């Protein structure tokens, strides 16, 4: 694959903003040249998170609204970083997941009309990656293990944990058949709790300060980990809705108040970390001694501390992907830049061993201006 520049766009399950990465992709590697994150207003985030309950006219309107918004953000990004549209080979846009229900008769929906991005840049856009995997019998997720294999497949065995709205892990390295799966809650429960307790004034636990100031209910955490999902063998995936307000009301009804806020956040933080560690210990290939964390969770010191403490007895090192020169929020958009490059070249761009698909497929729908 010759040297090319691609944009990658990701709006994750937290629905807190759009991440854009400019990636230089050549035959043997990928480098993130530029990265920016564009936050959504709180009102828009709330509408996106509620989109699963919208009627068709409102959902259609939101689809086009996000497409127009993202096209404008691409314009802002390229002006800021002095990127000429003519220098781009294309764009990969994951879209905004509003529903994901894997299974034998599963279905998934990502919105954010990519035609607006193609019209803005006058370059090809690849979007809607998940359906082709599901048509081939896969779960449609996780898709990030393809990038993990691309970047880490030739080195020592390593675990790659992304912590967005939900958590997902992948294992790659020499002698490892790359695979991955969703681990459980990511930032979803913590973000939902903070928004509720602050009456919408805050959207997340900045730097994990609330969690660090509280005492976790360890017995509660390990009780929650007895849910069937955590002992299921992969492939397996989750929708953000599995760990949202209904979950909090069911399991923490007496703690949804400011008096209990710090202990609640401490417990949710530990639950998130413990679900990751459970996945690691259950399925990590022998010789895996490093967990590299990306996503918004990598910006939460309390969460990283919990992961490190829980994995210390096993001799596993925990570090942020930032130590490798990639911004924690840039990894996912970089993945979709890579998937777009592969799709436009007619090459497979997912890991069937991660999703459960019957075999390699070329994912994504191509929009040419």
Secondary structure, 3 states (H helix, E strand, C coil): CCCEEEEEEEECCCCCEEEEEEEEEECCEEEEEEEEEEECCHHHHHHHHCHHHCCHHHHHHHHHHHHHHHHHHHHHHHHHCCCCHHHEEEEEEEEEEEEEECCCCCEEEEECCCHHHHHHHCCCEEECCHHHHHHCCCCCCCCCHHHHHHHHCCCCCEEEEEECCEEEEEEECCCCCCEEEEEEECCHHHHHHHHHHCCCCCCCCHHHHHHHHCCCCHHHHHHHCCCHHHHCCCCCCCCHHHHCHHHHHHHCHHHCCHHHHHHHHHHHHHHHHHHHHHHHHHHCCCCCCEEEEECHHHHCHHHHHHHHHHHHCCCCEEEEHHHHCCCCCHHHHHHHHHHHHHHHCCCCCCCHHHHCCCCCCCCCEEECC
